[in-house]
Amino acid sequence: FDYKDELIIKIFFVLLIFPSSHQNIFIKNSIHEKFDTIYKYSADFNLLAKLLFINKSTVTIKSGSIAINSKGGITDKYRLETLKERYLCLNRILKKSNFLFIRIIPKLSYFVRIIILLITNFIKVIIK
């Protein structure tokens, strides 16, 4: 499938979900900015969120793969820290939004995903 719908991608971001692996994303040189290195795990998430929500850039997702990811990468190993960084960067970007709803959803998503992460980790400990 190919689609060009910023709304769908923005929904993923507001839910703190990266819609694709960063290895499969191309950004035009004319709009690409430097990565904000205050984010150890989510600099790519932050850059794309700024392009989508602040710069109002157009995004197209195409079917197919450029890179294959394996589990156990840095964001998998540091899932809690990654979620926190995504929440903080999106909160910073959306704080000027006139829509209260769009500012509340990342908070709820962060809370729910932390609970799920804690329950999952608890279950893993019990199973071992």
C-alpha positions as CSV (number, residue, x, y, z in Angstrom):
1,F,0.0,0.0,0.0
2,D,1.1,3.5,-0.6
3,Y,-0.5,6.4,1.2
4,K,0.0,10.0,1.6
5,D,-1.9,10.9,4.7
6,E,-0.3,13.0,7.4
7,L,-3.3,12.5,9.7
8,I,-2.7,8.7,10.0
9,I,1.0,9.3,10.7
10,K,0.2,12.0,13.2
11,I,-2.1,9.6,15.0
12,F,0.7,7.2,15.4
13,F,3.0,9.9,16.7
14,V,0.4,11.2,19.2
15,L,0.1,7.6,20.5
16,L,4.0,7.7,20.9
17,I,4.3,5.0,18.2
18,F,7.0,5.4,15.5
19,P,5.2,4.3,12.3
20,S,8.2,2.8,10.6
21,S,11.8,2.1,11.4
22,H,14.0,5.1,10.9
23,Q,16.1,3.1,8.4
24,N,13.2,3.0,6.1
25,I,12.6,6.8,6.1
26,F,13.9,9.3,3.5
27,I,13.8,13.0,4.2
28,K,14.5,15.6,1.6
29,N,17.8,17.5,2.2
30,S,15.9,20.8,1.8
31,I,13.8,20.1,5.0
32,H,16.1,17.8,7.0
33,E,17.4,19.4,10.2
34,K,20.1,18.2,12.5
35,F,19.1,15.7,15.1
36,D,18.5,17.1,18.6
37,T,21.1,15.2,20.6
38,I,19.4,15.9,23.9
39,Y,17.3,12.8,23.0
40,K,19.4,9.7,23.4
41,Y,16.9,7.2,22.0
42,S,14.3,9.4,20.2
43,A,16.2,12.0,18.1
44,D,14.6,10.5,14.9
45,F,11.1,10.6,16.4
46,N,11.7,14.2,17.5
47,L,12.8,15.2,14.0
48,L,9.9,13.7,12.3
49,A,7.4,15.0,14.8
50,K,8.8,18.5,14.3
51,L,8.5,18.1,10.5
52,L,4.9,16.9,10.8
53,F,3.5,19.1,13.5
54,I,5.5,22.3,13.2
55,N,6.7,22.5,9.6
56,K,3.6,20.8,8.3
57,S,5.7,18.7,5.9
58,T,4.2,16.2,3.6
59,V,4.8,12.5,4.3
60,T,4.4,9.6,2.0
61,I,4.7,6.0,3.1
62,K,5.3,3.4,0.5
63,S,5.1,-0.3,0.7
64,G,8.2,-2.4,0.7
65,S,11.3,-2.6,2.8
66,I,14.7,-1.0,2.6
67,A,16.0,-2.4,5.9
68,I,15.1,-5.4,8.1
69,N,15.1,-4.8,11.8
70,S,15.7,-7.4,14.4
71,K,14.4,-7.3,17.9
72,G,16.7,-6.3,20.7
73,G,17.8,-3.0,19.4
74,I,18.6,0.0,21.6
75,T,15.0,1.2,21.9
76,D,13.8,-2.3,22.7
77,K,16.4,-2.6,25.5
78,Y,15.6,0.8,26.9
79,R,11.8,0.9,26.2
80,L,10.9,2.9,29.3
81,E,13.5,5.6,28.6
82,T,12.4,5.6,24.9
83,L,8.7,6.1,25.8
84,K,9.7,8.9,28.2
85,E,11.7,10.7,25.6
86,R,9.0,10.4,23.0
87,Y,6.5,11.8,25.4
88,L,8.8,14.7,26.4
89,C,9.6,15.7,22.8
90,L,6.0,15.5,21.7
91,N,4.8,17.3,24.7
92,R,7.3,20.1,23.9
93,I,6.1,20.2,20.3
94,L,2.4,20.1,21.0
95,K,2.4,22.5,24.1
96,K,1.3,25.4,21.9
97,S,-1.5,23.5,20.2
98,N,-5.0,25.0,20.6
99,F,-6.5,21.6,20.8
100,L,-6.6,20.3,24.4
101,F,-7.4,16.8,23.0
102,I,-4.2,16.6,21.0
103,R,-2.2,17.5,24.1
104,I,-4.0,15.0,26.4
105,I,-3.7,11.9,24.1
106,P,0.2,11.6,24.4
107,K,-0.2,11.8,28.2
108,L,-2.8,9.0,28.3
109,S,-0.8,6.9,25.8
110,Y,2.4,7.3,27.9
111,F,0.5,6.2,31.0
112,V,-1.1,3.2,29.4
113,R,2.1,2.1,27.7
114,I,4.0,2.3,30.9
115,I,1.4,0.2,32.7
116,I,1.5,-2.4,29.9
117,L,5.3,-2.4,30.0
118,L,5.3,-3.0,33.8
119,I,2.7,-5.8,33.6
120,T,4.7,-7.4,30.7
121,N,7.9,-7.3,32.7
122,F,6.2,-8.6,35.8
123,I,4.8,-11.6,33.9
124,K,8.3,-12.2,32.4
125,V,9.8,-12.3,35.9
126,I,7.1,-14.7,37.2
127,I,7.5,-17.1,34.2
128,K,11.3,-17.3,34.7
